[in-house]
Amino acid sequence: MPLTRRTLFAAGGGGLLFAQAQATTPAQAQDVPKPIVSDNRLRIAMPAFASDPFFPADGSGDSGIDMELARGIAAELGVEPVFDRSAVTFDAMVQQLTSGQADLAIGKLSRTLQRGRSILYSRPYAMLHQGLLANRLNLARITQGKPPEQIIRDFSGDLGVIEGSSFATYAAATFPHATIQRFAGWNTVIDAIRNGTIDLAYRDDFEIKKLMVDDPSMTVVARSITLTDKVDTIAVGVRPDNPHLAAFVDLYLDLARGQKVLSTDEIIARYRQGSKA
C-alpha cells in the first residue's frame, strides 16, 4: 500500500499518542492512593460529659453505642482511635471538625442544617423523636383543660434548652412565640422544671424517657410530651475536607451495621439493661 501524506500523518499521530502513553504510565504507576486518615490515627471528638448508653464519662470505660461505633470504624480503617474529650458542648465537637483538630465527631450528634453548612455527616445510625418535659402545674395553667397537643405549637411561655445543643437551634423555629432560656447542662434544665422556673424543656424523647427511668419521682412534678412529627437524627460528623472518610463511614454503617437505625425504644432497652448490670 503506497504511503500517502494522510497515512503518514495518521501514523505520526499514533506514534505521538504512544509516546505520551509511555511517558505518563511510569508516573501513574508511582501514584499511591492517599490514606483516608494521616499518621495512622483516627482523631475522634467526643463530649467531656457522659451520655449513657451512648458514651461514658472520660476514663470510665469503653462501653457504649458511640464508643463501639468509633472503635469499629477505626479497626476497619486499620488505625488507632484517639479520643479528644475536651468538648463541653455538642457544637464544640463541630468546631473541632471545622478547625481540623478532629477527623470525626461521634457523640450523640444531631444533624442540623446549620451544622451541615460547615461539616459533612454520615447517614443516621439512630433516629429519635423530639420531645418536651413539662412542669405539670405550669402546663395545667397554660392549657386550662385543653389537650396539650392543641396549644403546644403556639406556646408562648418559658422554654428551656441546653446551650450549644441542636435543640437550641431548633427552638426558635419550632416555638417562635416562646421565651428561650439557655442552660449550661441538662441537670440545670431539670432543676428549672422541678421548681417551675420554666414551663417546658426541649430535648429528644430518649433523654426525657431516660430521666423518668432514673427518677420515677419526676412523674409527680413533670410529664413528657413526644412530638411525633419532629425527628432528631443522630449521625457521625466528619471534617469537611475529607469526603472519602465520610463515604467510608457510610459504607461501614451499611456493611458492618447492616443499615441498622436505632430507635428510642431500642436505646431505652439497652439503657435499662446496662443500669441493671
KAMO-V269195 format. One record per residue. N is the residue number from 1. RES is the residue in one letter. PHI is phi in degrees with one decimal (none if undefined). PSI is psi in whole degrees, 0 to 359 (NA if undefined). Layout:
{{N & RES & PHI & PSI} {N & RES & PHI & PSI}}
//
This chain:
{{1 & M & none & 126} {2 & P & -69.5 & 144} {3 & L & -83.2 & 121} {4 & T & -103.1 & 172} {5 & R & -62.4 & 322} {6 & R & -65.6 & 319} {7 & T & -62.8 & 317} {8 & L & -63.5 & 321} {9 & F & -64.3 & 316} {10 & A & -63.7 & 317} {11 & A & -63.7 & 319} {12 & G & -63.9 & 320} {13 & G & -64.4 & 320} {14 & G & -63.4 & 320} {15 & G & -63.7 & 323} {16 & L & -65.4 & 317} {17 & L & -63.0 & 321} {18 & F & -63.7 & 318} {19 & A & -65.5 & 320} {20 & Q & -64.1 & 320} {21 & A & -63.1 & 319} {22 & Q & -66.7 & 326} {23 & A & -72.1 & 327} {24 & T & -91.3 & 336} {25 & T & -60.5 & 314} {26 & P & -59.3 & 320} {27 & A & -65.0 & 318} {28 & Q & -65.2 & 324} {29 & A & -65.8 & 332} {30 & Q & -82.3 & 346} {31 & D & -66.8 & 125} {32 & V & -114.4 & 129} {33 & P & -55.5 & 136} {34 & K & -69.7 & 143} {35 & P & -64.6 & 151} {36 & I & -65.2 & 323} {37 & V & -128.8 & 154} {38 & S & -96.9 & 165} {39 & D & 61.5 & 19} {40 & N & 58.6 & 27} {41 & R & -133.5 & 145} {42 & L & -111.3 & 109} {43 & R & -85.5 & 118} {44 & I & -118.6 & 120} {45 & A & -83.8 & 132} {46 & M & -144.8 & 144} {47 & P & -60.5 & 155} {48 & A & -70.6 & 334} {49 & F & -90.1 & 173} {50 & A & -97.4 & 151} {51 & S & -147.4 & 83} {52 & D & -69.8 & 142} {53 & P & -95.7 & 24} {54 & F & -80.7 & 309} {55 & F & -154.3 & 147} {56 & P & -86.9 & 178} {57 & A & -66.4 & 153} {58 & D & -56.6 & 127} {59 & G & 85.5 & 2} {60 & S & -99.9 & 6} {61 & G & 136.3 & 179} {62 & D & -110.7 & 8} {63 & S & -82.3 & 159} {64 & G & 126.8 & 151} {65 & I & -56.3 & 313} {66 & D & -75.4 & 325} {67 & M & -63.0 & 316} {68 & E & -65.5 & 321} {69 & L & -63.7 & 314} {70 & A & -61.8 & 314} {71 & R & -68.6 & 327} {72 & G & -66.7 & 317} {73 & I & -63.5 & 315} {74 & A & -62.0 & 319} {75 & A & -63.5 & 319} {76 & E & -70.3 & 334} {77 & L & -80.8 & 345} {78 & G & 73.8 & 32} {79 & V & -128.8 & 171} {80 & E & -90.8 & 128} {81 & P & -77.1 & 132} {82 & V & -122.7 & 117} {83 & F & -94.7 & 133} {84 & D & -111.2 & 110} {85 & R & -105.3 & 33} {86 & S & -89.2 & 346} {87 & A & -71.5 & 124} {88 & V & -95.5 & 351} {89 & T & -135.6 & 166} {90 & F & -67.0 & 321} {91 & D & -63.4 & 331} {92 & A & -65.5 & 329} {93 & M & -64.8 & 320} {94 & V & -62.0 & 319} {95 & Q & -63.8 & 327} {96 & Q & -66.4 & 328} {97 & L & -71.7 & 314} {98 & T & -68.7 & 333} {99 & S & -85.1 & 352} {100 & G & 85.0 & 8} {101 & Q & -75.0 & 336} {102 & A & -135.0 & 151} {103 & D & -87.9 & 320} {104 & L & -131.8 & 153} {105 & A & -120.2 & 114} {106 & I & -128.0 & 105} {107 & G & -177.8 & 63} {108 & K & 51.4 & 46} {109 & L & -86.7 & 119} {110 & S & -77.3 & 147} {111 & R & -84.8 & 131} {112 & T & -135.4 & 155} {113 & L & -65.4 & 325} {114 & Q & -63.7 & 314} {115 & R & -66.6 & 326} {116 & G & -65.6 & 346} {117 & R & -76.4 & 342} {118 & S & -122.5 & 344} {119 & I & -132.9 & 170} {120 & L & -97.5 & 153} {121 & Y & -124.7 & 148} {122 & S & -79.0 & 175} {123 & R & -71.3 & 158} {124 & P & -64.6 & 144} {125 & Y & -113.1 & 356} {126 & A & -148.5 & 143} {127 & M & -131.9 & 115} {128 & L & -111.3 & 169} {129 & H & -101.1 & 153} {130 & Q & -74.6 & 152} {131 & G & -148.1 & 170} {132 & L & -130.0 & 144} {133 & L & -112.8 & 119} {134 & A & -112.0 & 138} {135 & N & -69.9 & 124} {136 & R & -61.0 & 314} {137 & L & -65.1 & 315} {138 & N & -64.6 & 321} {139 & L & -65.4 & 320} {140 & A & -63.3 & 321} {141 & R & -65.2 & 320} {142 & I & -72.7 & 316} {143 & T & -80.0 & 331} {144 & Q & 51.4 & 46} {145 & G & 89.3 & 349} {146 & K & -80.5 & 154} {147 & P & -60.0 & 134} {148 & P & -54.0 & 327} {149 & E & -61.8 & 335} {150 & Q & -76.8 & 333} {151 & I & -113.8 & 353} {152 & I & -65.9 & 325} {153 & R & -73.1 & 338} {154 & D & -100.3 & 18} {155 & F & -56.5 & 131} {156 & S & -125.3 & 18} {157 & G & -91.1 & 207} {158 & D & -94.5 & 123} {159 & L & -116.9 & 124} {160 & G & -97.1 & 136} {161 & V & -137.0 & 162} {162 & I & -87.0 & 127} {163 & E & -59.8 & 137} {164 & G & 78.8 & 11} {165 & S & -102.8 & 167} {166 & S & -63.4 & 330} {167 & F & -72.9 & 336} {168 & A & -66.0 & 331} {169 & T & -80.1 & 316} {170 & Y & -65.3 & 328} {171 & A & -55.5 & 313} {172 & A & -62.7 & 324} {173 & A & -78.7 & 321} {174 & T & -77.6 & 324} {175 & F & -128.6 & 73} {176 & P & -66.0 & 341} {177 & H & -97.9 & 354} {178 & A & -78.4 & 157} {179 & T & -93.8 & 114} {180 & I & -84.9 & 124} {181 & Q & -109.8 & 124} {182 & R & -102.6 & 133} {183 & F & -122.7 & 156} {184 & A & -71.0 & 331} {185 & G & -157.0 & 170} {186 & W & -64.9 & 322} {187 & N & -61.7 & 322} {188 & T & -71.5 & 329} {189 & V & -64.3 & 315} {190 & I & -61.6 & 318} {191 & D & -59.9 & 321} {192 & A & -67.5 & 327} {193 & I & -68.8 & 316} {194 & R & -57.3 & 313} {195 & N & -90.7 & 2} {196 & G & 78.4 & 13} {197 & T & -64.0 & 326} {198 & I & -122.3 & 159} {199 & D & -87.6 & 315} {200 & L & -132.3 & 150} {201 & A & -117.2 & 142} {202 & Y & -117.5 & 117} {203 & R & -159.8 & 185} {204 & D & -76.4 & 154} {205 & D & -66.8 & 337} {206 & F & -64.5 & 312} {207 & E & -64.5 & 326} {208 & I & -70.7 & 317} {209 & K & -67.2 & 323} {210 & K & -62.0 & 321} {211 & L & -59.2 & 318} {212 & M & -67.1 & 329} {213 & V & -68.1 & 315} {214 & D & -69.2 & 323} {215 & D & -137.5 & 84} {216 & P & -58.9 & 338} {217 & S & -65.6 & 343} {218 & M & -62.7 & 335} {219 & T & -65.8 & 341} {220 & V & -73.8 & 321} {221 & V & -104.4 & 347} {222 & A & -142.9 & 160} {223 & R & -138.1 & 154} {224 & S & -101.1 & 147} {225 & I & -131.6 & 123} {226 & T & -96.2 & 130} {227 & L & -91.3 & 91} {228 & T & -66.9 & 342} {229 & D & -95.6 & 5} {230 & K & -122.4 & 122} {231 & V & -107.2 & 156} {232 & D & -126.2 & 105} {233 & T & -93.7 & 133} {234 & I & -105.1 & 131} {235 & A & -146.9 & 174} {236 & V & -88.8 & 130} {237 & G & -87.8 & 141} {238 & V & -128.1 & 140} {239 & R & -57.1 & 143} {240 & P & -69.0 & 342} {241 & D & -97.1 & 16} {242 & N & -133.2 & 70} {243 & P & -63.7 & 333} {244 & H & -63.1 & 318} {245 & L & -65.5 & 320} {246 & A & -60.9 & 318} {247 & A & -66.2 & 323} {248 & F & -65.8 & 319} {249 & V & -62.5 & 318} {250 & D & -59.5 & 317} {251 & L & -63.0 & 319} {252 & Y & -61.0 & 314} {253 & L & -63.7 & 326} {254 & D & -72.5 & 311} {255 & L & -89.1 & 314} {256 & A & -81.9 & 330} {257 & R & -104.1 & 358} {258 & G & 60.7 & 33} {259 & Q & 59.5 & 25} {260 & K & -71.2 & 128} {261 & V & -116.4 & 115} {262 & L & -72.5 & 143} {263 & S & -103.8 & 169} {264 & T & -57.3 & 314} {265 & D & -62.1 & 320} {266 & E & -66.4 & 320} {267 & I & -70.5 & 321} {268 & I & -62.5 & 319} {269 & A & -61.0 & 318} {270 & R & -66.0 & 322} {271 & Y & -65.4 & 316} {272 & R & -61.5 & 318} {273 & Q & -63.3 & 318} {274 & G & -67.2 & 325} {275 & S & -72.6 & 338} {276 & K & -83.9 & 340} {277 & A & -70.0 & NA}}
//
